[in-house]
């Protein structure tokens, strides 16, 4: 598992993770060319990432409002100051 984690870190774009209890938030900073569809296609072709996602699926609890099989959901910003 440690080796897979190290491989994952080396293959990932800059990501930020925040945790409180069993709630994990991931922040991705992107530019105007970012597309979730393109990222999904790239992720699907990344063997290390897919192994990591499969391993982490054992520990993730989806939100009640998440679609079936959906582990990550978008959040809406409510204010900025």
N, C-alpha and C positions, 0 to 999 in steps of 0.2 A: 504494500500500500504506500509506503514512503517513496519508493522509486517512482510509482505512478504519479504521486503528488508532485514530485520534482519535475517529471516530464511535462505534466500539465502546466506548471508554472512557467516553464521555458517555452511553451507553445501558445500561451495566452496573451492577448492584448492587455494593456493596463486596465485593471479592474480594481474597484474598491469594495470591500465587504464590511458591513456593520452588523453587530449581533446584540440582541437583548433577549435573554432567556432562550427560547427555541425559535425566535424570529430572526431570520437572516435577510439582510438587504444588500443587494449588489448594485453598485453605481458604475455605469459605463459612460465615459465621456467620448462623444463622437462629433464628427463634423457634419456639414450639410449634405455630404454624399452618402451618409450612413443609410442602410436599408436593413430592416429586420429580416426580410426575405433573403437578401444576399447573405447575411450573417448565418441564417439557418442552413443555407446550402453549403457555405464554407465549413460550418461546424459539423455537418453530416459527413463531410469528407476528411475530417480530422480524427484519425483513429485514436490518438491519445485522449482527445477531448471526449470522444464517445465512451471510451473505457472509464474515464473519470465520472462522466454523467451517470453511467450505469451503476457504478459503485456508490455514488452519492444518493442515488434514488432509494437506496435502502434506508437512508436516514431522513429524507425529506418528507414533510407533511404538507400536502397541498391545502390552500385556503378553501373554505367551504364554497366560495363563489368561483373557484377556478374550474375551467372546463376539464373534462376527463383527460387524464394524462398530462395536464399542464402543471409544471412545477414552478414556473416563474410567471408573474403577472406584472403588468405595467402599473405604475403608481402615477397619480396626478399631483403635480405641485399645487399647493394651496396658497402660498404667498412667498414673496422674496423681499428681503430688505437689506 
